[in-house]
Amino acid sequence: MANTASARKRIRQTERRTARNKARVSRMRTFVKQVEEAISAGDKDAATAALRAAQPEMQRAVIKGVAHLNTVSRKISRLSARVKAIAAK
């Protein structure tokens, strides 16, 4: 257990930061799920709108440090390709 005041403060800060980061990751995943649901339903307009809403949220996760840039770029690229492929079907 923490013995010094600074260590106790560090624990409090870490708990707050962890909760905030968990919420950010959860929010990003929710937006991605909305895109995937629209894709599976075959609704191109809804999927496009959901992707437009998801992209800034995913980029924000990168800026805040809860997701890696290349990971988010790959996910956005793959989601975009899947949305684009809806029209081809």
Secondary structure, DSSP 8 states (H G I E B T S, - for coil): ---SHHHHHHHHHHHHHHHHHHHHHHHHHHHHHHHHHHHHHT-HHHHHHHHHHHHHHHHHHHHHTSS-HHHHHHHHHHHHHHHHHHHH-
